[in-house]
Structure formats: structure tokens, C-alpha cells
Amino acid sequence: MSRPFVLFTSLVLCALFVLPASGWAETRAIDDVRTTVDEVLTVLRDKAAPTEQRREKIRGLVRGRFDFALMARSTLGRQWKNASKQEQDTFIELYSKLLEATYIGRIEAYTDEKVTYGDEKTKGDKALVETSIVTSSVTIPIDYKLVQNVTEWKVYDVVIEGVSLIRNFRSSYGSIVEKEGFSGLFARMESKVKELEQ
């Protein structure tokens, strides 16, 4: 995996973190993404702030704007229906922690690459916002998929260079559940979270 890709899976997610409540104005989602990126970059550039303080601010943004429950259901796919309520709740909790830890680790590697904005497309209660991360050697396309609930936009998938985050996790997690059951999947997820939080 290339260093620019790893660095900016992070920033990819930054744009998703704070999408405020809005109606279906034609360019509202893309305007919100632009505002959010600026706010997140401000946090990242504050090198005087303690590391844990910056991380906690980013965690707050993630928890507030990602629909982890929807992402968890989509990631498990057909396996979701096979899980008990307790297993579903455990998966959502671990999945949330894993995404938070992964993204925070990558965001902290931010090195001032440029973010550019493409189109915004809406259909019903869904929106797609296109952006790109521009480095000195490569341009990385990022698509943000959002759904509007009663009061706000929520992120439910990210597509990086044509690869859906949900589909990527679904493929690996589904295989683990089939071979090791949910207990095996949870053990792997817990181990990964601990590794990322060190």
C-alpha cells in the first residue's frame, strides 16, 4: 500500500466527520464537506495541543457523524441476520472503536497534501460527494456516501480509488465469521483495536 494512500485514507474520512443538518440544497453537502475539512485540518495543525486532546476532538467528530450502526449492518451483510442481538451490539461497539482508531492513526500522519472537490450528486435521501487528495506524485479519488435522516447527514460508506470501505470489510469479516464464528471475529477485532491504540 502506497504511503500517500495510507496517509490519506485519513483525510478522506475527515471530510465525512461533520456534515451538519441541512435540507436538500443543490450544493449543500459539498459545501459542508469543504467546511468540515477546514475544521479538521485546524485540529491537525495545532501541534501545540497534546496528542490525546487532538485525538479526543477527532473521536467526537467521528462519533457524531458516522452512522456506525448502519455501517455495521452493511458490513456484515447476510451475516447480520444470523447474529444475536448481543452479537450485533458487540460488533457495532468493536467496529466503531476499530474505525476510530484506524482513522485517527492515519489522520495524524497528515502532511499538508491538497484536497480538491468534484461533483455532488443527490438521489432521494442519499448523496455522493466526490473529492480528491492531491500529493506531489499522485491524485487519489475519494467518494463520500451520505444518507439524510430527520435532522442531519450521516456517512455510511467511503470509496477510495474505487474500493468501497463497506465491501472491503464485508469480504474479510464474512469469511472470518464462516470459519471462526462471531467469537473468532470479535477476538480479532479486539486485538486490532489494542494494536492501533498503542
SVG drawing of the C-alpha trace seen along z (x, -y; Angstrom):
<svg xmlns="http://www.w3.org/2000/svg" viewBox="-37 -26 43 49">
<polyline fill="none" stroke="black" stroke-width="0.4" points="0.0,0.0 1.5,-3.4 2.3,-5.9 0.0,-8.6 -2.8,-6.1 -2.3,-5.3 -1.8,-8.9 -5.0,-9.9 -7.4,-7.3 -7.4,-9.5 -8.2,-12.8 -10.7,-11.0 -12.7,-10.4 -12.1,-13.9 -14.5,-15.3 -17.1,-13.0 -17.0,-13.7 -19.1,-16.8 -21.8,-17.1 -24.4,-19.4 -28.1,-19.3 -29.5,-20.7 -32.2,-20.5 -31.6,-19.2 -30.0,-22.4 -28.3,-21.5 -24.7,-22.0 -25.2,-21.9 -23.4,-18.6 -20.3,-19.6 -20.2,-22.9 -20.4,-21.1 -17.6,-18.8 -15.4,-21.7 -16.2,-23.4 -15.5,-20.2 -12.2,-19.6 -11.1,-23.1 -12.1,-22.4 -10.4,-19.1 -7.2,-20.5 -7.2,-23.2 -7.2,-20.5 -4.4,-18.6 -2.3,-21.7 -2.5,-22.6 0.8,-20.9 0.9,-22.8 -2.1,-20.8 -1.4,-17.5 -1.8,-14.5 -4.6,-12.9 -6.5,-16.2 -6.4,-16.3 -7.4,-12.6 -10.4,-13.2 -11.6,-16.1 -11.4,-13.8 -13.2,-11.0 -16.0,-13.4 -16.3,-14.3 -16.3,-10.6 -18.9,-9.5 -21.2,-12.4 -21.3,-12.0 -20.7,-8.4 -23.7,-6.1 -21.8,-3.2 -25.0,-1.1 -25.8,-1.3 -22.2,-0.7 -22.0,2.3 -25.2,3.8 -24.0,3.2 -20.5,4.6 -21.8,7.9 -24.4,8.2 -26.3,11.5 -24.3,12.4 -26.1,9.6 -29.3,11.6 -27.5,14.7 -26.2,12.7 -28.0,12.5 -28.9,9.1 -25.9,9.3 -23.6,10.2 -24.9,7.3 -24.4,4.8 -20.9,6.2 -20.0,5.9 -21.2,2.3 -19.1,1.4 -15.9,3.0 -16.5,1.8 -16.8,-1.8 -13.7,-1.5 -11.8,0.0 -12.7,-2.7 -12.0,-5.4 -8.5,-4.0 -7.7,-3.4 -8.7,-6.8 -7.1,-8.7 -3.8,-6.9 -3.9,-7.8 -5.1,-11.4 -2.1,-12.1 0.2,-11.4 -1.3,-14.4 1.4,-16.4 -0.5,-19.2 -1.5,-17.5 -4.2,-19.4 -7.9,-18.5 -9.9,-19.2 -13.6,-18.9 -15.6,-17.4 -19.3,-16.8 -22.1,-16.4 -24.9,-14.0 -28.2,-13.5 -31.0,-11.0 -33.8,-10.7 -32.3,-10.7 -28.8,-9.8 -25.8,-12.0 -22.5,-11.3 -19.7,-13.9 -16.5,-13.5 -13.2,-14.8 -9.5,-14.0 -6.3,-14.1 -3.5,-15.6 0.0,-14.8 3.3,-15.6 3.2,-12.4 -0.4,-11.1 -4.1,-12.1 -6.3,-9.9 -10.1,-10.0 -12.4,-9.8 -16.2,-9.4 -18.2,-10.0 -21.6,-8.4 -24.1,-10.0 -27.7,-9.5 -30.0,-12.1 -32.1,-11.2 -34.6,-13.5 -32.1,-16.2 -28.7,-15.7 -26.4,-14.0 -24.7,-10.8 -21.8,-9.0 -22.4,-5.4 -19.6,-4.5 -16.4,-5.8 -15.0,-4.7 -11.2,-5.2 -9.8,-4.7 -12.9,-2.7 -12.8,-0.5 -15.7,-0.6 -14.8,-0.6 -18.0,1.4 -17.4,4.0 -13.8,4.4 -14.7,5.1 -17.6,7.3 -15.4,9.6 -12.9,10.2 -15.3,10.3 -17.8,12.6 -15.0,15.1 -13.9,15.0 -17.4,15.5 -17.9,18.5 -14.7,20.1 -14.4,19.0 -17.8,17.7 -18.6,14.3 -16.3,15.1 -13.4,15.5 -14.2,12.3 -14.6,10.4 -11.2,11.7 -9.5,10.5 -11.2,7.1 -10.3,6.6 -6.7,7.5 -6.6,5.0 -8.1,2.2 -5.5,2.7 -2.7,2.7 -3.9,-0.6 -4.4,-2.4 -0.8,-1.8"/>
</svg>
